[in-house]
Amino acid sequence: MKKIAFATILMLVTSVVATSAAADRAVDKTDNVKLIKNIPYAGGSDITFQGRYVYFGQLGQEGGVRILDASGKIPKEVAFLKCPGSQNDVAIVRPGLLALGYHSGQCGGAPGAGVRLIDVSNPKKPHFLSSVELPGGAHTLTVYPGMDLIYASPGGLANGGGVEQILDASDPNNLKVAATFKPNPTGCHDITFARAPDERMLGFCAGGGEVSIWDVTAELKPVVIAHGFTPSFFPHAAVPTPDGEYLVMTDEAFGVHDCMGGPTGSVWVFDIRTPEVPVMVGHWGPQRGAAPVGTIATDWCTAHNLNFVGKTRQAVISWYTGGTSVVDFSNPTLPKEVAYFMPDDADVWSAYFFDGRIWVNDLKRGIDVLQVKGLKTRS
């Protein structure tokens, strides 16, 4: 073996140290966050979960659904079902049945706009079942709890005439429209369902320039019981705390870019203990510097998707270029960030807590799996 000069060894060591330092500088994060796994690709969209599997939507010409087995120490990708298209929002309808929503799609049959059902009873061998065409397609999908009903939201931008399509998936080989509902002129961008303390099933619609609350105890006949409340630029999602007392709304202020320090693009908190009369009580946005300025979606720094950690008031929130935050809403008037992960190339569409970890779907980075030390997961 040839001898290596000391100067060469020193150069190699210096290069490794410099590379390591550069990698450290590439991610701004709190000390309690650890990156467990990254799976690189472009076009990460939404995420859904069932059993030990995690389903990642991917939009674009190389898009489709990526399926990860989350049971091991290091998550493992077990399947990819290619389905080029825009949006590619995902939702588990029931165990073994996945729904995919899109504004345009090129798989599982003729190109179109709508929702497809996918058999994932064997997650390693997913395959297409039926589909339904919808005016303008579907932007987000929300499954009515305990039933094979999918609310397909047009996006809150007047797509499809702003009409919510309520789909019956009880026969997976024959997906069909069961009912329609028009809550406002442009429809919902996103919907969340939750059981109220008084046992009513409530729906929370962000869209049409406002948040509205519905009584959806009759699953095919929503009734609006409150609307018109929001201080934000563009309400994206509205998610109640697990105890049903407060509502956290995200502001997807596309084109404004000021979530890093400004009120636009942040999260807002409402007291909904009387859901017919919501009262704003708090507001929070990250304070880590100036957001990138640009003219396309990938420069946005705004609040986007969120979910809560178990039955706690800790929420995982995605911020596009602002990365991923864990924010504690225990005191809804003074929310507090307890962890964050913000790579230099972050463009986070979705970030959710599931099975002890945070799962991130990023438009530029693909999948990041994070472990947060001390994250409360009270069930």
Secondary structure, DSSP 8 states (H G I E B T S, - for coil): -----HHHHHHHHHHHHHHHHHHHHTEEE-TTEEEEEEE--S-EEEEEEETTEEEEEE-BTT-EEEEEE-SSSS-EEEEEEE--EE--EEEEEETTEEEEEEEEE-SSSS-EEEEEEEE-SSTTS-EEEEEEE-TT--SEEEE-TTSSEEEEE--SSSGGGG-EEEEE-SSTTS-EEEEEE--SSS--SEEEEEE-TTS-EEEEEEETTEEEEEE-SSTTS-EEEEEEE--SSSEEEEEE-TTSSEEEEEE--TTT--TTTSSTTSEEEEE-SSTTS-EEEEEE---SS-----SSGGG------EEESTTSSEEEEE-BTT-EEEEE-SSTTS-EEEEEEEETT--EEEEEEETTEEEEEETTTEEEEEEETT-----
